[in-house]
Amino acid sequence: MSLYCAVGSAESDLSSQRLKDLLAESLSKLGERNRVLAVPPDQTREHSRAGELTRYAWKHYGDRLKAILPALGTHVAMRPEQISHMFGDVPQELFRVHNWRTDIETLGEVPAKFVREQSEGKLNYAWPAQVNKLLARGGFDLILSIGQVVPHEVIGMANYNKNILVGTGGREGINRSHYLGAVYGMERIMGRAANPVRNVLNYASDHFLQHLPIVYVQTVVGRRADGGLAVRGLYIGDDVECFDRAAELSLKVNFEILDTPIKKAVVYLDPAEFHSTWLGNKAVYRTRMALADNAELVILAPGVKEFGEDKTIDSLIRKYGYNGTPATLKAVEANADLANDLSAAAHLIHGSSEGRFKITWCPAFLTRQEVEGVGFSYGDLNAMLTRYDPSKLSLGVNQVDGEEIFFISNPGLGLWAHRSRF
């Protein structure tokens, strides 16, 4: 097991040339590789710089890089213009589409006993270690898993083996891992590298992925003082040390501990990145530990037009709504359609305030009836954008006509918490 690159600090600002050089140095340590697969995230992780790093890998290996499989998980396939925007001049014909319902192979199962222990006795099922068939049968001598380590609602800290086992995983594995995280409790998981979901995936890695030539390329991205983004770290390796080093830095860079709980938060969702509440509820996940009881969270969503990106999940969200953990658990017990899509059930739990604070969604393309029908409050987007103009707000505390608000321009880049909740 090897760590090929561990460069970074909370003050680092790695340039594109530095990233390119560090990646080339690391890849040269691997020796000759002739059949390479790259597994980057999709456009929902554009800020990871994975598109840039994938392009550098393509330049390095040339025609020996045989395919690129974006780790879509449950997301829809990338459109050609999204691929061009994120990956530049990398040939489109290299890209493959992952279908989480059909394109998978099960490599083994994490025993039900282990999952039961991790869930503190709440769940009693085995967890299938599933990956896209291309990884299992493609005959690759190098699989580059590229992405960003950042606080995450399902698995504490994103990336590492999640990029493989969830990003290229199958319906059953994704459903059961998401549900495990939701049942265990989001606020007990976020920002923690070690947790029940990660323990299950690490078990799967140790037992079922060792025959695959996976090397992880992981960034840590934070904000500069001027609001721009900086790559604070790059970690490349083939085992958990690579992830642990990156997670340690991410906690310093992406986690903001507040002395005072937020009474009103306003979160802006970039329309180029967020098209659904499935993704946009990051505004809920990443702020919930910072919000005071009876606070209000206002979500400005000029690009949001649906609840779930997957049609089946969209219909389940519309049917059952974001009504909290007890109601969702009861619905899972009573309804086969929700029980068969546990990632949807987990999302309903994640997106609920559990009645503790008010969530006001302001989407461009969903009606008041639709928004209120799933349990949220509705706000008129144009009116809210006039009052809370993102171009005039700074990150953090602002005064708007005598009202104090806490503004966040992209919830995917951080995690906020009051000291009492972490």
PyMOL commands that set and color helices and strands:
alter all, ss='L'
color gray80, all
select helices_A, chain A and resi 16-28+43-48+50-64+80-87+92-94+112-118+133-137+162-165+171-184+186-189+196-208+240-254+277-280+282-285+311-320+325-334+336-339+342-350+368-373+381-387+390-392+411-413+419-421
alter helices_A, ss='H'
color red, helices_A
select strands_A, chain A and resi 3-8+36-39+65-68+104-110+127-132+142-148+151-152+156-157+214-223+229-237+255-258+262-268+291-301+358-363+377-378+396-400+403-408+415-418
alter strands_A, ss='S'
color yellow, strands_A
deselect
rebuild
show_as cartoon
